[in-house]
Amino acid sequence: MEVADTTVKYDREVKIPLYAEANIPEVWLLDVNQEVIEVYRNPLQGVYQDVQKLVKNQVLSILAFPDVHINVSEIF
């Protein structure tokens, strides 16, 4: 999980691809300014195949714990 306010672009363009190259199955980028959670999943050859942007009142699930559901509003 990356939490960003001033580093969103760097996190998205530099750090997230590094996680994909390391084959990390799921990464979240919390953009505190926009109150958006970007969920990156399923890395393949250094690129995440599944990217979602979730906003308030949407529900986030955790890949490792599929029975856990978090409302984005609870985070922001």
N, C-alpha and C positions, 0 to 999 in steps of 0.2 A: 504494500500500500504506500503510495506517495501522496502526501498532503501538500498542496501548493497554493500559494497566493501570487507571488511574483515570479515563480519558476515554472509555470504551467507549460510554456512553449519548450523549455529545455527538458523538462520531464517527459513530455510527449514525444519530442523528436530525438532525444539522446538516450534517456534512461529506459524508457519503455522498450525500445528496440534491443537494448542490452539484455533486458529480462527475457525477451523472446529468443535471442541468440543462446541464452543460458537454458532455454527450454523450461522456463518457469510456467506452470500451467495456467495461472490466473494472477492478474495484477489489477489493482484499482488505482485510479488517479482521482483524488478528491480535489476539485477546483472550488476553493472556498469563496472566490469572488462571484462565480456564476452559480454556485450551489448546485453543481452537477457532479455526478460520479461517473467516470468513464471506466467501464469494465472490459478488460482485455483477456481473451481466453484462446486456447487451442493454438499454441505456436507451431508453425511449420516452416522450416528452413529460415528461421530468424524473423518471421513476420507473424503477428497474431491474426488468425483467421476470423475470429469473432470479436467484434467491438460493439459495445452498447453504451449509449449515453442515457443515464437515468436522472430524472429530476424529482422534485418533491412529490410525494404521494405515490410514487412508483415503488415497487417492491424489488429488493435486491436479494438474490440467493447466492449462497457460497458454494462453489464447485465441490470443495472437500466435505462440506456438510449440507447436503441438499435439503434436509429437513429444517434448516435454519433460514428464516426469512426476515429481512430488515426493511422497514419503510425508510426511504431516503430522508423523509422529514424528521425522523428520529436522529439522524446524524447531523443535520444542519439545524 
